[in-house]
Amino acid sequence: MGTAEHILVPKHSIATEQEVAGLLEKFGKPVQALPLIATDDPAIKELGAREGDVIRIDRNSPTTGKVEPYYRLVSELDD
């Protein structure tokens, strides 16, 4: 079973350029202000995402009980 199919791993996808532009406009911050996710994260490896890609993670919100999108910037993190 791949990482993306694991029951505890929320859905990960590479955000479209249009989605990223809307996100950055909404919050008025540069893409570098997004929280980071490592290039060697198993979900990122499986997606084939590269450094600089923005990842959309659809996960259940503990406060609303709804699926909410969270965004992360793929980065080569130092150990």
C-alpha positions as CSV (number, residue, x, y, z in Angstrom):
1,M,0.0,0.0,0.0
2,G,1.5,3.4,-1.0
3,T,1.7,6.3,1.4
4,A,-1.1,8.2,-0.4
5,E,-3.4,5.2,0.2
6,H,-2.7,4.9,3.9
7,I,-5.8,5.5,6.1
8,L,-4.0,7.9,8.4
9,V,-2.4,10.0,5.7
10,P,-4.6,12.9,4.5
11,K,-4.8,13.5,0.7
12,H,-1.8,15.3,-0.7
13,S,-1.7,16.9,-4.1
14,I,0.4,19.5,-5.9
15,A,-1.4,22.8,-6.0
16,T,-2.1,24.4,-9.4
17,E,-0.5,27.7,-10.2
18,Q,-3.9,29.3,-10.1
19,E,-4.6,27.9,-6.7
20,V,-1.3,29.2,-5.4
21,A,-1.8,32.6,-6.8
22,G,-5.3,32.8,-5.2
23,L,-3.8,31.7,-1.9
24,L,-1.0,34.2,-1.9
25,E,-3.4,37.0,-2.9
26,K,-5.8,36.1,-0.1
27,F,-3.2,36.2,2.6
28,G,-0.9,38.8,1.1
29,K,2.2,36.8,1.9
30,P,5.0,35.4,-0.3
31,V,5.1,31.7,-1.0
32,Q,8.2,31.5,1.2
33,A,6.0,32.3,4.2
34,L,4.2,29.0,3.9
35,P,5.1,26.2,6.4
36,L,7.6,23.8,4.9
37,I,7.4,20.1,4.1
38,A,10.6,18.1,3.3
39,T,11.5,16.8,-0.1
40,D,12.2,13.4,1.6
41,D,8.7,13.2,3.2
42,P,7.2,9.9,2.0
43,A,4.0,11.6,0.7
44,I,6.1,14.1,-1.2
45,K,8.3,11.4,-2.7
46,E,5.3,9.5,-3.9
47,L,3.8,12.6,-5.6
48,G,7.0,13.3,-7.3
49,A,6.9,16.8,-6.0
50,R,10.1,18.9,-6.2
51,E,11.5,21.7,-4.2
52,G,9.5,24.9,-4.7
53,D,6.2,23.1,-5.3
54,V,3.2,24.0,-3.1
55,I,1.4,21.0,-1.7
56,R,-2.3,21.0,-0.8
57,I,-3.1,18.7,2.1
58,D,-6.8,18.0,2.6
59,R,-7.3,17.0,6.2
60,N,-10.1,16.9,8.8
61,S,-10.3,20.0,10.9
62,P,-10.6,19.2,14.6
63,T,-12.6,22.4,15.2
64,T,-15.1,22.3,12.3
65,G,-15.2,18.6,11.6
66,K,-14.9,19.4,7.9
67,V,-12.1,18.7,5.4
68,E,-10.0,21.8,5.2
69,P,-7.0,22.5,2.8
70,Y,-3.6,23.2,4.3
71,Y,-0.7,24.3,2.2
72,R,3.0,23.5,2.5
73,L,6.0,24.6,0.5
74,V,8.3,21.7,-0.5
75,S,11.8,22.4,0.6
76,E,15.2,20.6,1.0
77,L,15.4,20.7,4.8
78,D,18.7,20.3,6.6
79,D,18.8,17.7,9.3
